[in-house]
Amino acid sequence: MAEMMNEEEFRVALEDAMKGREAKDASFSMAWATGKLERKHFARWAENHYHYVGPFADYLAYIYANTPDHATDAKDFLLQNMWEEEIGDVRHTDLLIRFAEACGTTEEAIVDPGNITAVTRGLQSWCYAIAMREHFAVATAALVVGLESQVPSIYRKQLPPLIDPDVYGFTEDETEFFDLHITSDEIHGERGYQIVLKYADTPELQQRCIEVTRDGADMRFAYTKALYDTYVAPDLGAWDPALVPA
Amino acid sequence: MPVIRFLTSGKEIEFPEGEEVNILRISLRHDLGLPWSCASGLCGTDRITIVEGAENLSGVRRRERDRLGELLDDNVRLACQTYASGDLAIAWDPDQKGIDEDSRAGKRLKTVWMEGSKHGDQSADDGSDKAERA
């Protein structure tokens, strides 16, 4: 039977649960960061990504409803996260659509759920299921630690080539979606960790949080890999990690 | 290891050589005392004055330009938008709030929740308030 970990041990266990399965290391991310993609590939990414992140406030709303009144700090964190996604400033999905249109696709194509892979559909469904059915600390571990906290490490590799005129050559305005999330998800990730560390207060809850964090990282990795396999491999062939500079 | 000194709270934190750390995140994680609110570069509550180590900071981001304007010339940055890669010393007003009550975020909230969108102040969306932020 697992024993209760202290907060530092638990944080390390959550971090370890994502190691070796981080989406920044998936084929689509690597091809992106090393300048091998074309705008049509980014368009397909945006059409899929919309259906993963578009309902993020919905996922969080289910967690919010499952969070007891006494966990005020957790409820406030979830509500603020929802507010930022939707009405804090520019709606985040509008920034994604702005990037997608710069890649040559249309809003109609982006919002069409018929334009996504089965793996993207699975990721969205997993997010809904976790948010609706799990303890709020577990759901926060899955969606905020396992998924959202990875964003800065992914986009910090992907934004520089996007705005490099010698690589992809997008404008600052077209890529605001990425710049925004590099910083905002640093804080969301940290606050998510703090909620999980505080409210997963039994050995069983801690173990469940570790499991779903690992599952979340696996889901995001599989989603990212599927984008390469579906849209890029027909052009570039199977991904060869040796193409990445040391 | 590099050290960030939080002069106003009298605390400091080391971080591993070769890493870049978000200043607000490390403050939150280790309870180092920085005030903050939105953490999105909108309110300006987490503005910091760089006392030492400006050369060890990431470049100014778009939201800092929008939110801080000429304050950037006075070595002011937003902790949520800034990464450190080496030694740093920062200070702040412990009682500081957002830069102004009429911020873009504030306008938008007022538009959406209090006045109703059909009566909304469109300047909240079109960026026309940028000039008044600085």
Chai-1 contact restraints between the chains, C-beta under 6 A:
chainA,res_idxA,chainB,res_idxB,connection_type,confidence,min_distance_angstrom,max_distance_angstrom,comment,restraint_id
A,E84,B,S40,contact,1.0,0.0,6.0,A-B,restraint_1
A,I87,B,V112,contact,1.0,0.0,6.0,A-B,restraint_2
A,G88,B,A105,contact,1.0,0.0,6.0,A-B,restraint_3
A,D89,B,L42,contact,1.0,0.0,6.0,A-B,restraint_4
A,T183,B,C80,contact,1.0,0.0,6.0,A-B,restraint_5
A,T183,B,Q81,contact,1.0,0.0,6.0,A-B,restraint_6
A,S184,B,S40,contact,1.0,0.0,6.0,A-B,restraint_7
A,E186,B,N22,contact,1.0,0.0,6.0,A-B,restraint_8
A,E186,B,R25,contact,1.0,0.0,6.0,A-B,restraint_9
A,I187,B,R25,contact,1.0,0.0,6.0,A-B,restraint_10
A,I187,B,A39,contact,1.0,0.0,6.0,A-B,restraint_11
A,E190,B,R25,contact,1.0,0.0,6.0,A-B,restraint_12
A,E190,B,L28,contact,1.0,0.0,6.0,A-B,restraint_13
A,E190,B,R29,contact,1.0,0.0,6.0,A-B,restraint_14
